[in-house]
């Protein structure tokens, strides 16, 4: 038996910071209305205000998928470390 305390991985890791940024970016972009409340430049006749928001629909999807994949990888890594650490 060992009297050493169990060492747990840190809660805040660089991967988790990237995940948070991926999920936070669309909110900041959409809530900062002053940055896109204009009509120019237009894109195929659509005012900037509208196409910018539609672009963020696609970007939000990509960022959410990225965050999900990073989260799954992080969880697999933590589970592997916990499993390997418990057997040692």
C-alpha positions in Angstrom: 0.0 0.0 0.0 1.2 3.4 -0.9 0.5 6.5 1.3 1.0 8.8 -1.7 -2.1 10.9 -2.7 -3.7 10.1 -6.0 -2.5 12.6 -8.7 -5.3 13.8 -10.9 -4.8 15.5 -14.3 -5.3 19.3 -14.2 -8.8 20.5 -15.0 -7.7 23.5 -17.2 -5.4 22.3 -20.0 -4.4 23.9 -23.2 -6.8 21.6 -25.2 -9.7 22.7 -23.0 -8.8 26.4 -23.5 -8.9 25.8 -27.2 -12.3 24.1 -26.8 -13.6 27.0 -24.8 -12.4 29.5 -27.4 -14.0 27.5 -30.2 -17.3 27.6 -28.4 -17.0 31.3 -27.3 -16.0 32.8 -30.6 -19.4 32.6 -32.3 -21.1 34.3 -29.3 -18.6 37.2 -29.3 -18.9 37.6 -33.0 -22.7 37.7 -33.0 -23.1 39.8 -29.8 -20.8 42.5 -31.1 -23.4 43.9 -33.5 -21.6 47.2 -34.0 -18.9 45.3 -35.9 -21.3 44.1 -38.7 -24.2 46.5 -38.6 -23.6 47.9 -42.1 -24.6 47.2 -45.6 -21.2 47.3 -47.4 -19.5 45.3 -48.7 -22.2 43.4 -50.4 -21.8 39.8 -51.6 -23.8 38.7 -54.7 -26.2 41.5 -53.9 -26.6 40.5 -50.2 -25.8 43.3 -47.6 -22.9 42.6 -45.3 -25.2 42.5 -42.2 -26.9 39.3 -43.6 -24.1 37.4 -45.3 -21.8 37.9 -42.2 -24.4 36.3 -40.0 -24.9 33.4 -42.5 -21.1 32.9 -42.7 -21.1 32.6 -38.9 -23.7 29.8 -39.1 -21.1 27.8 -41.1 -18.2 28.9 -39.0 -20.1 28.0 -35.8 -20.8 24.5 -37.1 -17.1 24.0 -37.9 -16.0 25.3 -34.6 -18.5 23.2 -32.7 -17.5 20.0 -34.5 -13.8 20.9 -33.8 -14.6 21.4 -30.1 -16.4 18.1 -30.0 -13.6 16.2 -31.6 -11.0 17.8 -29.2 -13.3 17.0 -26.2 -13.6 13.3 -27.3 -9.8 13.1 -27.8 -9.2 14.7 -24.4 -11.6 12.3 -22.7 -10.0 9.3 -24.3 -6.5 10.5 -23.2 -7.7 11.1 -19.7 -9.3 7.6 -19.5 -6.2 6.0 -20.8 -4.0 7.8 -18.3 -6.4 6.9 -15.5 -6.5 3.3 -16.5 -2.7 3.1 -16.9 -2.1 5.0 -13.6 -4.5 2.7 -11.7 -2.6 -0.4 -12.7 0.8 0.9 -11.7 
